[in-house]
Amino acid sequence: MTSVKGGRKFWLAAMAGATLLAATVPGALAQDADADMLKEGRRVYVEGSCANCHGPKGAGGVSVDFPKGPNLRTSALDRQTMLDIISCGLPGTRMPGWLKGAYTEVSCFGEELGPIPSGVQVNGAFTLEELEALVTYIEKDFMRR
């Protein structure tokens, strides 16, 4: 009888451990995915030289060589609007579009595909996934959302 009880205790302990592991691993994987996305977003912020206009901490630029971009820390833009502006640029301003194929291969602001409109600068350096990571980085690191 003792061996059966000991076996049952071992089995219960193993099941509890497996349940705890199963509950912990997805959370750890999600944290790793979040960390990877933030790292990718930071890379895009650096490679895109966003700090030239928006400052190293997103509080607005101070360079005499670049326009002072808005403070990203206090921005009221929702995620999709911010992604649209970063992707396609902001017509009539010096905010360029960063999405590869913006306007010519990917529709911007509901317009049909065609040439890049006058008054809009498109650098087209990043994919949509990279720009989504950038917005996540801005939201988490600068806006604290």
N, C-alpha and C positions, 0 to 999 in steps of 0.2 A: 504494500500500500504506500509506503513512503516514497518509492520511486515514481509512482503515478502522481502523487501530489507534487513532488519535486519537478516532474516533467510538466505538469500543468502550470506551476509557478513560472517555469522557464518560458513556456509557450505564451503565457499572459504577459510576461515582461518583454518578450520578443515582439509581440503584437503592439504593445504600448510604445515600444521604441520605434517600430516601423510606422505607426500612426504619427508620432511626433516628427519623425524624419520626413514623412510625406507632407505634413503641414508646414514644415520649415523650408524644405527645398524649393517649392514654388516661390515663396517669399524671397528667398536668397537669389533665385534666378531672376526674379523681377527686379531686385535691387541691382544685380549685375547688369541687366539690360538698361535700367535707368542710368547707371553709372557710365555705360558705354555710350548711350545717347548723349549724355551731358558732355562727355569727352569729345564726341564727334561735333557737337554744337559749338563747343569752345574752339575746336580746330577751325571750323568754318568762320567763326568770328575773327580769329587771328588771321587766317589766310585771306579773307575778304577785306581785311584792313578796316573793319567796322569801327574800330576804336578811333580812327582818324576823325570821324564825324560824331560818333556817339560816346567817345571817351572809353578808357580802359575798364571802367566799372559801369558803363551804360548810363552815366549821369549827364551826358551831353559833352560834345567835343570842345577842346580848347585850342586846337591847332590854328595857326594863322593861315595855313596853306589849304585848309579844307573848310567847307561850310559847317557851322555848328548844327549838328543833328539834334533832334528832340531827345529829351531825357527818357530813356527806356524804363527806368525804375518807376516812373510815375505815369507811364502810358496807360490810357484807358482803352486801347485797342483790344478787341477780342482776338483769339488765336488765329482764326481764319482771315480776318482783315490784315493782321500783321503778316501772315504768310503771303497773302496776295500782294501786298506792297513790296515785301522783300523779293518776291519772285519776279514781279513785273515792273517794279519801279513806281515812282509816284509822278505821274505826268505834271509838267509845269514846275517841277522842282529838280534839285540836283541828286535826288535819291535814285540810284540806278536799279535796274532789275538784275537779279543774279541767277535766274533760272535758265538753264540751257534750253534754247529753242523758244524762249518767251516771245509771244505774238506770232512768230512764223511757224512754229510746230505745236505750240501749246497756247490755247486761247487765254487771253488776259482780260479781266473785268467784263466778261461776257461778249467781247468783240469777236468777230470772225477772224480766222487766220489770215494773215497778210503781212505786209511790211511793218517794221517797227514804226509807230507814229512819230511824227516830228515832235521835238520837245521831250522825248523819252530816250534815256540812255540805257542800254542793256549790255551788261558785261557777260552774262551767260556762262558763268564759271562753275555752277553747282547743279546737282540733280535735285529733284523734288525731295527725296529722302534726306539729303544733306541739309536742305533748307528747313525741313520739318524738325530736324535735330537742332538747328540753330534757334528756331522759335522756342523749342523746349528749354534750351539753355538760357535764353533770355527770360522766359517765364520763371524758371526755377532759381536762377542765380541772381538776376537783377530785380525781377518783380516779386519774387518770393510767393508765387502762386502754387 
